[in-house]
Each structure stands twice: as C-alpha cells, then as structure tokens.
Amino acid sequence: MNKVAWFFGFLLAALGVVAVWGAVALLPSMPARPPLFGDMRTFDLRQPPSPAPDIIFSDLTGNSLGLEDFRGQVLLVNFWATWCAPCLRELPSLERLQAMLSGEDFRLLALSIDREGGDKVMPFLAENGFDALPVYLDPTGASAAAFDVFGMPTTLLIDRQGREIGRYTGPAEWDESDPVALIRFFLER
C-alpha cells in the first residue's frame, strides 16, 4: 500500500470517528418523544404544550385554589363525577397512582364537578373507602368548561410550567405501566 492510499484511509477513518463522536454528543440534546403505548396510544399530546387556563376550585374543607398553587409540579387533573360510571371504575387506579408517585414532584387533582359539591362527594368517598384520593371540588363546572372538557372522565397532564401537555378522554388504569411511564417521562424533564 502506498503512502497516499494509507493517508487517505487514515483520514477517512478519522473523519468517521469524529462523525460518530459528534452524533453521540448530540443525542442527549435531541428531544425524546414521550412513550405512548398501550391505552396511552390515544393520549392527545399537545405539540407544543398550551398554557392551562386559570381555573378556580376548592379542597374538601372549602379553601379556594387554582393551578398556580401547584406550579413546579407535574399535575394529573382528572375531571370526574359521582354519577359517571366510567369515572368510578378508574378512581381506584388514580388513588393507587397517587400512592405510587407521591413525593416525586407529582400531584393528582381528582376534580369533581358534582353540582352538590362536598355534600355529595364526601359521603361518596367515605362509602367507597377513598381515604387517600386527593379530591377537589368545582360544583360550577367552570374548570371543565375552561379546558373544553366534553366527556367524563377526562384527564389532563400539566407540566411544571403550567402548560397542558395532553389529555386522555375516557377511563384508564392510571397505575399500570404505560400511563406511569408517560407521567415519569415528564417528571424527569
């Protein structure tokens, strides 16, 4: 092999190493797509995320709150009602999800739109043993209207900056691997 061929072979190999190194160096900065598998294939991902409306609701003791009170946390806001059979099927999985992800900058807001408010919701929670479900109240339904929620249950994922990442309409088993992977994806951002 002559020196010219050897030189060009060496140069080509060096350029290959530089190209691979450059590609690997850029990988962490490339935006990854959230995992949308199983039931979460129908998760309505908002690209780009849209600012969440300024909604007002209350906790079970009557304290007025808004999404701004939870800024800095990833929120799963679930709109439900005691009269909604699919909602009732998914509430146990939401309670298990809260137990699973609590302490990780995650907050579940199970937002009841029952018109009777706490008078209806509190006995329902007691009867069904939901003692760890973080329930909030909006008997006016204004928060659901502000988010253009048309069906129950509807669950919104809100990022740390208060933007809607996406939504899921219908019941889901929120403590199963696919929804948990989706939420963890945004917790790690």
C-alpha positions as CSV (number, residue, x, y, z in Angstrom):
1,M,0.0,0.0,0.0
2,N,1.5,3.3,-0.9
3,K,1.7,6.3,1.4
4,V,-1.0,8.3,-0.4
5,A,-3.6,5.5,-0.1
6,W,-2.6,5.0,3.6
7,F,-3.0,8.7,4.3
8,F,-6.5,8.9,2.7
9,G,-7.5,5.7,4.5
10,F,-6.4,7.1,7.8
11,L,-8.1,10.5,7.1
12,L,-11.4,8.7,6.2
13,A,-11.2,6.6,9.4
14,A,-10.5,9.8,11.5
15,L,-13.5,11.6,9.9
16,G,-15.7,8.6,10.7
17,V,-14.6,8.7,14.3
18,V,-15.4,12.4,14.5
19,A,-18.8,12.0,12.9
20,V,-19.7,9.2,15.3
21,W,-18.5,11.2,18.3
22,G,-20.5,14.2,17.1
23,A,-23.7,12.2,16.7
24,V,-23.3,10.7,20.2
25,A,-22.6,14.1,21.7
26,L,-25.8,15.5,20.2
27,L,-28.1,12.6,21.3
28,P,-28.8,13.9,24.8
29,S,-29.9,17.3,23.5
30,M,-32.3,15.8,20.9
31,P,-35.9,15.9,22.2
32,A,-37.2,12.5,23.0
33,R,-40.8,11.6,22.4
34,P,-42.9,10.5,25.3
35,P,-43.8,6.8,25.5
36,L,-47.3,6.4,24.1
37,F,-48.0,2.7,24.4
38,G,-51.0,0.6,25.3
39,D,-54.0,2.6,26.2
40,M,-51.9,5.7,26.1
41,R,-51.7,5.5,22.3
42,T,-54.8,7.6,22.2
43,F,-53.3,10.2,24.6
44,D,-53.9,13.5,22.9
45,L,-50.4,15.0,23.0
46,R,-50.3,18.9,22.6
47,Q,-47.4,20.0,20.4
48,P,-46.4,22.5,21.6
49,P,-47.9,22.4,25.1
50,S,-50.6,25.1,25.6
51,P,-50.9,27.4,28.6
52,A,-53.5,26.0,31.0
53,P,-56.5,28.3,31.8
54,D,-56.6,29.9,35.1
55,I,-59.2,27.8,36.9
56,I,-60.5,28.1,40.5
57,F,-61.7,25.1,42.6
58,S,-61.7,24.2,46.3
59,D,-60.4,21.5,48.5
60,L,-62.8,19.4,50.7
61,T,-62.5,22.0,53.5
62,G,-63.6,24.9,51.3
63,N,-60.3,26.5,50.7
64,S,-60.1,28.2,47.2
65,L,-57.2,27.0,45.0
66,G,-56.0,27.3,41.4
67,L,-53.5,25.5,39.2
68,E,-51.0,28.3,40.1
69,D,-50.9,26.9,43.7
70,F,-49.3,23.7,42.2
71,R,-46.8,25.4,39.9
72,G,-43.5,23.5,39.8
73,Q,-45.2,20.1,40.0
74,V,-46.4,17.8,37.2
75,L,-50.1,17.6,37.6
76,L,-52.6,14.9,36.5
77,V,-56.0,16.7,36.6
78,N,-58.9,14.2,36.4
79,F,-62.4,15.5,35.8
80,W,-65.0,13.2,37.3
81,A,-68.4,13.0,39.0
82,T,-70.1,10.5,41.3
83,W,-72.8,9.9,38.6
84,C,-70.3,8.9,36.0
85,A,-69.9,5.1,35.9
86,P,-66.6,5.1,33.9
87,C,-65.2,7.6,36.4
88,L,-66.0,5.4,39.3
89,R,-64.2,2.5,37.7
90,E,-61.0,4.5,37.3
91,L,-60.9,6.2,40.7
92,P,-59.2,3.2,42.5
93,S,-56.3,3.3,39.9
94,L,-55.9,7.0,40.4
95,E,-55.7,6.5,44.2
96,R,-53.0,3.8,43.7
97,L,-51.2,6.1,41.2
98,Q,-51.0,8.9,43.8
99,A,-49.6,6.5,46.4
100,M,-47.1,5.2,43.8
101,L,-45.8,8.6,42.6
102,S,-46.2,10.8,45.7
103,G,-43.1,12.6,46.7
104,E,-41.8,12.9,43.1
105,D,-43.0,16.4,42.3
106,F,-46.2,14.8,41.2
107,R,-49.7,15.8,42.2
108,L,-53.0,14.2,41.3
109,L,-56.0,16.5,41.3
110,A,-59.2,14.5,41.2
111,L,-61.6,17.4,40.4
112,S,-65.3,16.5,41.0
113,I,-67.8,18.5,39.0
114,D,-70.8,17.3,41.1
115,R,-73.2,20.2,41.4
116,E,-73.9,19.3,45.1
117,G,-70.2,19.7,45.8
118,G,-68.9,18.4,49.1
119,D,-72.4,17.4,50.3
120,K,-72.5,14.7,47.6
121,V,-68.8,13.9,47.2
122,M,-67.7,13.5,50.9
123,P,-70.3,10.8,51.7
124,F,-69.5,9.1,48.4
125,L,-65.8,9.0,49.3
126,A,-66.5,7.6,52.8
127,E,-68.9,4.9,51.4
128,N,-66.4,3.7,48.9
129,G,-63.2,3.9,51.1
130,F,-61.4,6.6,49.1
131,D,-59.5,8.0,52.0
132,A,-56.2,8.7,50.1
133,L,-57.7,10.1,46.9
134,P,-56.8,13.8,46.6
135,V,-60.3,15.2,45.7
136,Y,-61.1,18.8,44.8
137,L,-64.4,20.4,44.0
138,D,-65.8,22.5,41.3
139,P,-69.6,22.4,41.5
140,T,-70.0,25.1,38.9
141,G,-68.2,23.0,36.2
142,A,-66.4,26.2,35.1
143,S,-63.0,24.5,35.2
144,A,-64.1,21.7,32.9
145,A,-65.6,24.3,30.5
146,A,-62.4,26.3,30.6
147,F,-60.5,23.2,29.4
148,D,-63.1,22.4,26.8
149,V,-63.8,19.0,28.5
150,F,-66.8,17.4,26.8
151,G,-66.8,13.8,28.2
152,M,-66.2,12.2,31.5
153,P,-63.8,11.2,32.7
154,T,-61.2,13.4,31.1
155,T,-57.7,13.6,32.5
156,L,-55.2,16.3,31.7
157,L,-51.4,16.2,32.1
158,I,-50.0,19.6,33.1
159,D,-46.2,20.3,33.2
160,R,-44.2,22.2,35.8
161,Q,-44.7,25.5,33.9
162,G,-48.5,25.2,34.0
163,R,-48.9,24.1,30.4
164,E,-51.2,21.4,29.2
165,I,-49.1,18.6,27.8
166,G,-52.0,16.5,26.7
167,R,-55.2,14.8,27.7
168,Y,-56.9,11.4,27.8
169,T,-60.6,11.1,27.4
170,G,-62.3,8.0,28.9
171,P,-61.4,5.7,31.7
172,A,-57.8,4.4,32.1
173,E,-55.9,2.2,34.6
174,W,-53.6,5.0,35.6
175,D,-51.4,2.8,37.8
176,E,-50.4,0.4,35.0
177,S,-47.0,0.6,33.4
178,D,-47.9,2.6,30.2
179,P,-49.6,5.6,32.0
180,V,-46.9,5.5,34.7
181,A,-44.1,5.6,32.0
182,L,-45.8,8.6,30.4
183,I,-46.0,10.5,33.6
184,R,-42.5,9.6,34.6
185,F,-41.2,10.8,31.3
186,F,-42.4,14.3,32.2
187,L,-41.3,14.1,35.8
188,E,-37.8,13.5,34.5
189,R,-37.9,16.7,32.4
